[in-house]
Amino acid sequence: MNTCSWPWRRLDAQHLRERQIQGQRRRSRMSAHSGESARETGDFRCSRCHQQTHVTRGDKIPKCPHCSNDEFDTRYHEPENRS
């Protein structure tokens, strides 16, 4: 067994795990716009200033109260996801 190769295998496994986590984050991202009804309850992150705005399922999504942007790119703290 070549002792020089084992750190590389560990790094490869670590790299693979990081890529899996990145993929999960990408899949969890969504896009929502002001005026739409929120499909789920959560904290919507503004795509411009990154401030979070809490919106309840079924309510209209407001413009960002911090910068008046109308697009949100991520939703956090969904009750069923516990994120």
PAGUVEX-233959 format. One line per 4 residues: number of its first residue (from 1); for each residue x, y, z of N, C-alpha, C. Coordinates in Angstrom, 3 decimals, decimal comma. Each point is the difference from the previous one (the first is absolute). Layout:
! residues N
NUM	X Y Z X Y Z X Y Z; ...
This chain:
! residues 83
1	0,852 -1,187 0,000 -0,852 1,187 0,000 0,893 1,243 0,000; -0,286 0,895 -0,850 0,771 1,232 -0,115 -0,492 0,997 1,045; 0,839 0,365 0,944 -0,411 0,893 1,085 -0,200 1,434 -0,465; 0,525 0,353 -1,176 -0,171 1,367 -0,511 -1,395 0,232 -0,554
5	-0,704 -1,066 -0,329 -1,300 0,187 -0,657 -1,160 0,187 0,976; 0,142 -0,451 1,242 -1,158 0,058 0,902 -0,511 1,409 0,261; 0,848 1,040 0,138 -0,582 1,335 0,204 -0,837 0,440 -1,190; 0,400 -0,438 -1,177 -0,761 0,395 -1,191 -1,375 -0,642 0,003
9	-0,065 -1,224 0,434 -1,313 -0,645 0,068 -0,898 0,712 0,993; 0,572 0,405 1,114 -0,786 0,729 0,994 -0,461 1,337 -0,581; 0,890 0,692 -0,691 -0,365 1,271 -0,610 -1,058 -0,202 -1,076; 0,111 -1,074 -0,768 -1,000 -0,277 -1,022 -1,367 -0,237 0,634
13	-0,038 -0,742 1,100 -1,265 -0,253 0,693 -0,547 1,300 0,590; 0,880 0,817 0,546 -0,421 1,285 0,548 -0,534 0,897 -1,109; 0,675 0,020 -1,134 -0,428 0,808 -1,142 -1,368 -0,472 -0,493; -0,190 -1,320 -0,074 -1,279 -0,549 -0,429 -1,111 0,430 0,955
17	0,243 -0,059 1,296 -1,008 0,400 0,987 -0,346 1,482 -0,137; 1,017 0,841 -0,214 -0,254 1,430 -0,191 -0,850 0,239 -1,244; 0,261 -0,739 -1,064 -0,786 0,135 -1,232 -1,445 -0,433 0,235; -0,196 -1,046 0,802 -1,353 -0,453 0,314 -0,749 1,079 0,769
21	0,676 0,632 0,968 -0,619 1,062 0,790 -0,349 1,180 -0,895; 0,897 0,376 -0,905 -0,274 1,092 -0,933 -1,216 -0,317 -0,850; -0,112 -1,239 -0,461 -1,151 -0,407 -0,806 -1,293 0,091 0,786; 0,032 -0,386 1,272 -1,190 0,103 0,841 -0,405 1,451 0,171
25	0,979 0,879 0,192 -0,305 1,420 0,147 -0,602 0,549 -1,282; 0,575 -0,405 -1,147 -0,526 0,474 -1,276 -1,440 -0,454 -0,194; -0,292 -1,260 0,353 -1,363 -0,497 -0,160 -0,973 0,699 0,941; 0,472 0,443 1,170 -0,885 0,634 0,959 -0,276 1,467 -0,350
29	0,763 0,537 -0,937 -0,226 1,385 -0,392 -1,239 0,106 -0,860; -0,636 1,119 0,077 -1,186 0,249 -0,787 -0,020 1,470 -0,347; -0,905 0,362 -0,872 -0,151 1,400 -0,340 -1,460 0,367 0,225; -0,211 1,114 0,648 -1,360 0,486 0,242 0,004 1,507 -0,219
33	-1,149 0,519 -0,380 -0,115 1,429 -0,294 -1,120 0,624 0,825; 0,155 1,281 0,290 -1,042 0,700 0,751 -1,299 -0,047 -0,794; -1,084 -0,107 0,733 -1,316 -0,091 -0,618 -0,485 -1,431 -0,151; 0,913 -0,959 0,009 -0,384 -1,406 -0,074 -0,451 -0,469 1,378
37	-0,799 -1,063 0,022 -0,366 -0,619 1,274 1,118 -0,940 0,421; 0,342 0,044 1,268 1,048 -0,880 0,524 -0,515 -1,431 0,010; 0,765 -0,903 -0,601 -0,405 -1,413 -0,037 0,245 -0,683 1,329; 0,992 0,512 0,747 0,344 -0,557 1,311 0,336 1,143 0,946
41	-0,169 -0,247 1,293 0,400 0,966 1,017 1,516 -0,043 0,146; 0,612 1,159 0,130 1,447 0,032 0,205 0,541 1,410 -0,065; 1,293 0,106 0,188 0,699 1,280 -0,107 0,585 0,099 -1,399; -0,473 0,939 -0,772 0,438 0,190 -1,375 1,192 0,949 -0,004
45	1,090 -0,392 -0,689 1,201 0,824 -0,068 -0,003 0,817 -1,282; 0,149 1,317 0,141 0,038 0,916 -1,132 1,214 -0,310 -0,872; -0,201 -0,038 -1,310 1,112 -0,302 -0,904 0,964 1,173 -0,146; -0,393 1,187 0,432 0,884 1,162 -0,109 0,749 0,275 1,301
49	-0,718 0,219 1,095 0,663 0,403 1,259 0,168 -1,161 0,981; -0,596 -1,148 -0,294 0,122 -1,228 0,792 -0,655 0,088 1,380; -0,830 0,985 0,217 -0,760 0,067 1,250 -1,167 -0,981 -0,096; -0,425 -0,518 1,134 -1,076 -0,979 0,006 -1,314 0,640 0,409
53	-1,068 -0,463 -0,650 -1,352 0,462 0,291 -0,864 -1,227 0,236; -0,685 -0,065 1,137 -0,853 -1,147 0,317 -1,338 0,130 -0,723; -0,403 -1,080 -0,659 -1,283 -0,024 -0,710 -0,692 -1,315 0,340; -1,301 0,079 0,274 -0,800 -1,172 0,335 -0,635 -0,573 -1,261
57	-0,101 -1,309 -0,065 -0,592 -0,687 -1,148 -1,344 0,627 -0,361; -0,174 0,298 -1,285 -1,249 0,565 -0,500 -0,024 1,519 -0,022; 0,876 0,643 0,774 0,064 1,467 -0,009 0,734 0,485 -1,243; -0,300 1,217 -0,401 0,716 0,607 -1,122 1,416 0,354 0,456
61	0,966 -0,269 -0,862 1,392 0,326 0,300 0,186 1,499 -0,228; 0,465 0,728 1,011 0,190 1,449 -0,155 1,327 0,311 -0,684; 0,169 1,248 -0,411 1,328 0,437 -0,442 0,889 -0,009 1,228; 1,289 -0,106 -0,218 0,942 0,002 1,125 -0,170 1,307 0,773
65	-0,261 -0,078 1,306 -0,179 1,217 0,785 1,292 0,807 0,168; 1,141 -0,605 -0,333 1,286 0,677 0,182 0,452 0,757 -1,249; -0,225 -0,598 -1,192 0,511 0,623 -1,228 -1,044 0,084 -1,119; -1,226 -0,432 0,258 -1,114 0,027 -0,956 0,200 -0,911 -1,212
69	0,933 -0,925 0,079 0,184 -0,981 -1,074 -1,220 -0,916 -0,029; -0,300 -0,567 -1,175 -1,181 -0,857 -0,091 0,335 -1,466 -0,270; 1,263 -0,388 0,177 0,374 -1,397 -0,232 0,708 -0,573 1,218; -0,401 -1,207 0,363 0,587 -0,734 1,123 0,581 -1,285 -0,555
73	1,213 -0,346 0,428 0,660 -1,157 -0,602 0,047 -1,245 0,868; -0,250 0,111 1,276 0,088 -1,155 0,892 -1,028 0,128 1,104; -0,519 -1,139 0,439 -0,935 0,002 1,122 0,614 -0,851 1,111; 0,052 0,549 1,199 0,574 -0,688 1,160 -1,071 -0,217 1,059
77	0,346 -0,846 0,945 -0,822 -0,224 1,198 -1,425 -0,449 -0,325; -0,095 -0,899 -0,983 -1,306 -0,589 -0,268 -0,305 -0,962 1,141; -1,204 0,034 0,555 -0,304 -0,850 1,147 0,273 -1,488 -0,244; -0,310 -0,509 -1,196 0,196 -1,423 -0,256 1,455 -0,350 -0,308
81	0,840 0,964 -0,372 1,401 -0,272 -0,301 0,927 0,237 1,172; -0,416 0,786 0,969 0,795 0,320 1,183 1,383 0,535 -0,366; 0,099 0,829 -1,072 1,291 0,564 -0,412 0,217 1,374 0,539
